[in-house]
């Protein structure tokens, strides 16, 4: 029987995305299941295996057709597919590769979730045809994936590419969940946008639709901020400008250090599109090393929520 299918998994803290993808990157079937993090996440892999078996039975697809299973998971991935620590899942030194092979009964390949998103964009997204890209995911936090010469840069203990924890404020920085202050994540994630917006609203006397919304509802979202900016709200423009300043500064340093062909920006915050990308580009031009600036482009990710599962599928494909 021809082996041309891949079981791909993008593990999230609340939802797990699952897909059957062929070796050309075409979706055969995709679905989601809740992530059961009870009892230190011990049900996660068995639940995935059960769901996979149910779906291939429905589709009448033999497991013999599968090349393997690929998975992107939170936390650093160290040697032999072990997750050193994934706080939100309750995993510590968790042998994910072995558990997948035990329950799914296919060869397993495991990588950090942000790295998988980067691999997906390199294979079939905004980085298609490129070998040197940096992916930055602006979501609840800020994730990063570095690909040099087509390979993920993981560092000595799996912690490479943590762009969200680059320091961009050296004094009076916001406290980060990692324990230090001034991380990019504190000012450029969805949470960071809201944090800056709230600070500006509470310290401003100017008329603003964004401020009116905050006073009416008691909160604003990052989407509210970008919508207000598009409508010409001056307070929202100041918030976005500050967020863009930090991202432009960080991207300038990334480009000077790695000189990738592209910095690919994804995640929920990136849905703001040019409302965010244009001011980032302006600050990037200011901070980037001239030789890097000429070659390194900043582009929006194109795969959306499919990047992670496609990157997980790529892990299997490249190991054939």
C-alpha positions in Angstrom: 0.0 0.0 0.0 1.2 3.5 -0.9 2.3 5.5 2.2 1.4 9.1 1.6 -0.6 10.3 4.6 0.6 12.0 7.7 -1.2 12.4 11.0 -0.5 16.0 12.2 -1.1 17.5 15.6 -1.0 21.1 16.9 -1.4 20.9 20.7 -2.8 23.9 22.5 -3.7 24.5 26.1 -7.5 24.4 25.5 -7.9 22.9 22.0 -5.9 20.4 20.0 -6.0 20.7 16.2 -5.7 17.4 14.4 -5.3 16.7 10.6 -4.7 14.1 8.1 -2.4 15.6 5.4 -0.8 14.1 2.4 2.9 14.3 1.6 2.2 17.3 -0.7 0.6 19.3 2.1 -3.0 18.9 1.0 -5.6 18.4 3.8 -7.5 15.2 3.6 -9.4 15.8 6.8 -9.1 18.1 9.9 -10.8 18.3 13.2 -10.4 19.5 16.8 -10.7 18.0 20.3 -10.6 19.7 23.7 -7.2 19.4 25.5 -7.7 17.5 28.7 -5.1 18.9 31.1 -6.4 17.1 34.2 -4.0 14.9 36.3 -0.9 16.6 34.8 -2.0 16.1 31.2 -1.8 12.3 31.4 -4.9 11.9 29.2 -3.7 14.1 26.4 -1.9 11.5 24.2 -4.5 8.7 24.8 -7.3 11.1 23.9 -5.5 12.1 20.7 -4.9 8.4 19.7 -8.5 7.5 20.4 -9.8 10.4 18.3 -7.4 9.5 15.4 -8.6 5.9 15.4 -12.2 6.9 15.4 -11.7 9.3 12.5 -9.7 6.9 10.3 -12.4 4.3 10.9 -15.1 6.7 9.7 -13.0 7.6 6.7 -12.2 3.9 6.1 -8.5 4.7 5.8 -5.9 2.1 6.9 -3.2 3.1 9.4 -0.8 1.3 7.0 -1.2 4.3 4.6 0.5 6.7 7.2 4.1 7.7 7.1 4.0 8.8 10.7 2.7 11.3 13.2 4.1 14.8 13.7 3.3 17.0 16.7 3.9 20.6 17.7 3.7 21.1 21.5 4.2 23.9 24.0 7.5 24.1 25.8 11.1 23.3 24.9 11.7 20.0 23.2 14.9 18.3 24.1 16.7 15.2 23.0 14.5 12.2 22.0 11.3 14.2 21.8 11.0 14.9 25.5 9.1 18.1 26.6 11.3 19.5 29.4 8.5 21.7 30.8 5.0 22.7 29.6 3.5 24.5 32.6 0.0 24.9 31.2 -0.2 21.2 30.6 1.4 20.0 33.8 4.2 18.2 31.9 7.7 18.0 33.1 10.4 15.8 31.4 7.5 14.3 29.5 8.5 11.6 26.9 6.1 12.8 24.2 7.7 11.0 21.3 7.6 7.7 23.1 4.1 8.2 24.3 2.8 9.1 20.8 4.5 6.0 19.3 3.0 3.8 22.1 -0.6 5.0 21.7 -0.8 6.0 18.0 1.4 3.1 16.8 3.2 5.2 14.2 6.7 6.7 14.0 6.5 10.0 15.8 8.3 13.3 15.3 8.0 16.2 17.9 8.9 19.9 17.9 8.0 23.0 19.7 4.7 24.5 18.5 6.1 27.9 17.5 8.8 26.1 15.6 6.1 24.0 13.8 4.3 27.1 12.8 7.6 28.4 11.3 8.1 25.2 9.4 4.6 25.3 8.0 5.1 28.9 6.7 8.5 27.8 5.2 6.9 24.8 3.5 3.7 26.3 2.1 3.2 29.8 3.4 4.8 33.2 3.4 8.2 31.7 3.5 7.7 29.2 0.7 10.9 28.7 -1.3 13.0 30.4 1.4 15.6 28.6 3.6 16.2 31.4 6.2 13.2 32.8 8.0 12.2 33.9 11.4 8.6 33.5 12.4 7.1 35.6 15.2 3.6 34.7 16.5 1.8 37.5 18.2 -1.0 35.9 20.2 -1.7 35.7 23.9 2.1 35.6 24.2 4.8 36.1 21.7 6.3 33.0 20.1 9.2 32.6 17.8 10.7 30.1 15.4 14.1 30.5 13.7 14.9 28.5 10.5 18.4 28.7 9.1 19.4 26.7 6.0 16.0 24.9 6.3 16.6 23.7 9.8 15.1 24.8 13.1 17.5 26.5 15.5 16.7 25.0 18.9 19.8 25.9 20.9 21.6 23.8 23.5 18.5 22.9 25.5 15.5 23.5 23.2 15.0 27.1 24.3 16.3 28.8 21.1 14.0 31.2 19.3 12.3 32.6 22.3 11.9 36.0 20.7 9.1 36.9 23.1 11.6 37.0 25.9 14.1 39.4 24.2 14.4 42.5 26.5 13.1 45.6 24.9 12.6 47.7 28.0 15.7 48.0 30.3 14.1 50.2 32.9 10.6 50.2 34.4 9.5 47.3 32.2 6.3 45.3 32.7 6.7 42.0 34.6 6.6 39.0 32.4 5.2 35.5 33.3 8.8 34.2 32.8 9.9 36.0 35.9 11.8 38.9 34.4 10.7 42.3 33.3 10.8 44.2 30.0 10.2 41.2 27.6 8.8 41.8 24.1 5.9 39.6 25.1 4.7 42.1 27.7 4.3 44.9 25.1 3.6 43.2 21.8 1.2 40.3 22.6 -2.6 40.7 22.6 -2.2 41.1 26.4 0.5 43.6 25.9 -1.5 45.8 23.5 -4.3 45.8 26.0 -1.9 46.7 28.9 -0.5 49.7 27.0 -4.0 50.8 25.9 -5.3 50.6 29.4 -2.3 52.6 30.7 -2.8 55.3 28.0 -6.5 55.5 28.6 -6.2 55.9 32.3 -3.6 58.7 32.0 -5.2 60.6 29.1 -7.7 63.5 29.1 -8.1 63.6 25.4 -11.4 62.7 23.7 -11.2 59.2 22.3 -13.7 56.6 21.1 -11.4 54.0 22.5 -11.5 55.7 25.9 -15.3 55.9 25.7 -15.5 52.2 25.0 -13.3 51.4 28.0 -15.3 53.6 30.3 -18.5 52.0 29.0 -17.5 48.4 29.2 -14.5 48.4 31.6 -12.2 46.8 29.1 -10.9 46.9 25.6 -9.4 44.2 23.3 -6.4 44.4 21.0 -8.9 44.3 18.1 -10.7 47.3 19.6 -7.4 49.2 19.6 -6.7 48.5 15.9 -10.3 49.2 14.8 -10.1 52.5 16.6 -6.8 53.3 14.9 -8.3 52.6 11.5 -11.1 55.1 12.4 -8.5 57.8 13.1 -8.6 57.6 16.9 -5.5 59.5 18.1 -5.2 57.6 21.4 -5.3 54.3 19.6 -2.7 55.5 17.1 -0.4 56.3 20.0 -0.9 52.8 21.5 -0.2 51.1 18.1 2.8 53.3 17.6 4.3 52.2 20.8 3.7 48.5 20.1 5.2 48.9 16.7 8.2 50.7 18.2 9.1 47.7 20.3 8.5 45.2 17.4 10.5 47.3 15.0 13.3 47.5 17.5 13.3 43.7 18.2 13.1 42.9 14.4 16.0 45.2 13.7 18.1 43.2 16.2 16.9 39.9 14.9 17.8 40.9 11.3 21.3 42.1 12.4 22.0 38.9 14.2 20.5 36.4 11.7 20.0 38.2 8.4 17.0 36.0 7.4 15.3 36.4 4.0 12.0 37.2 5.8 10.6 37.9 9.2 7.1 36.3 9.1 4.5 37.8 11.5 1.6 35.7 12.5 -0.9 35.1 15.3 -4.1 36.9 16.3 -2.6 40.3 16.6 -1.2 40.1 13.1 -4.8 40.1 11.8 -4.5 43.9 12.2 -2.6 43.7 8.9 -1.1 46.9 7.5 -2.5 48.9 10.5 0.3 47.2 12.4 2.8 46.2 9.7 3.3 49.7 8.3 4.4 51.3 11.6 6.6 48.3 12.4 8.3 48.7 9.0 8.9 52.3 9.7 10.7 51.6 13.0 12.4 48.6 11.6 14.0 50.8 8.9 15.2 53.0 11.7 16.8 50.3 13.8 18.0 47.7 11.3 21.6 47.3 10.3 21.7 48.7 6.7 23.1 45.5 5.1 20.3 43.4 6.8 17.6 45.9 6.0 18.3 45.5 2.3 17.7 41.7 2.3 15.3 41.0 5.2 11.6 41.7 4.5 8.8 41.8 7.0 5.8 39.9 5.8 2.5 38.7 7.2 2.0 34.9 7.7 -0.5 33.4 5.2 -1.4 30.0 6.7 -3.4 31.2 9.8 -4.4 28.4 12.1 -3.1 25.7 9.7 0.5 26.7 10.1 1.1 24.4 13.1 -0.4 21.2 11.7 1.3 21.8 8.4 4.7 22.2 10.2 4.0 19.1 12.2 3.4 17.2 8.9 6.6 18.6 7.5 8.5 17.0 10.4 7.4 13.6 9.2 7.9 14.4 5.5 11.5 15.6 6.0 12.4 12.5 8.0 11.5 10.0 5.2 
